[in-house]
Amino acid sequence: MRTVIALIKRNVKLFFKDKGMFFTALITPAILLVLYASFLGNVYRDSFTSNLPPVVMLEESLIDALVGGQLISSILAVSCVTVAFCSNFLMVQDKANGTRKDLRISPVSPAALSLGYYIATLFSTLLICLVAAAACLGYVAMVGWYMSLTDVLLLFLDVVLLTLFGTALSSIINFFLSSQGQISAVGTIVSSGYGFICGAYMPISSFSEGLQTVISFLPGTYGTSLIRNHAMQGALAEMETQGIPAEAIEPLRDALDCNLYFFDHAVSEPAMYAVLGGCTLLLIAVYVLLNYVSRARRV
């Protein structure tokens, strides 16, 4: 345990010491918030109004709250994974400069080494993502606040779980990389592609049926839906309070991916948590196993 703690302290210290790596990870959610609010706000607004009956009139603050909830859920769903890749640069840097070899020939066990990288990356990513979540909530408070305390707490829980998943995923992928060029290329691909396959950039309901089926097997999809549910639950509940019929709200929830379906079967929130948590544990186990097998082959 002392070895793991020492490795965690060392990795966290090096991450924050590298200003380029730290600020790249830090400004990513802020840039996404500005870009989403500037360019996607009107798109989301049109999507809401087009899915409502013509006779339904909503307050501007409620529409802004719906738009804000979709914006921040998309930002947080993407950031929890993409920031993890930025925070995990250190593992590849250690390979590139030979530090990893020095650690491998030391008495440090493979499990301790892998957990040291994982927990340090998790800590750094969580710090950034929780700050991003607080900033996103501040944005929602400015445009229209309908969230309850339970919604806020569940939103932070979603961020933690999705960060655990993103850190495990980045750890496995980065395990096979050995240069700065490779990690930059992978980071670019993940940053540009992950948002689409998890339903953050475009609702899954807008894809073809075949693609929807494929995406339903990806755990990140359920993380996005959880965040979206808790970011927008208050505003959707307010719509019902104002007399909007459930027949009009339910298609809207489907269009926003608040409701997910696996082969036409609705997926409950507990099931979403189970899928995301189970896949995260599996990825962590695979990552530790990869380190153990790699060490065994070198001995």
Secondary structure by P-SEA (a helix, b strand, c coil): caaaaaaaaaaaaaaaaaaaaaaaaaaaaaaaaaaaaccaaaaaaaaaaaaccccccccaaaaaaaaaaaaaaaaaaaaacaaaaaaaaaaaaaaaaaaaaaaaaccccaaaaaaaaaaaaaaaaaaaaaaaaaaaaaaaaaacccccaaaaaaaaaaaaaaaaaaaaaaaaaacccccaaaaaaaaaaaaaccccccccccccccccaaaaaaaaacaaaaaaaaaaaaacaaaaaaaaaacccaaaaaaaaaaaccccccccccccaaaaaaaaaaaaaaaaaaaaaaaaaaaaaac
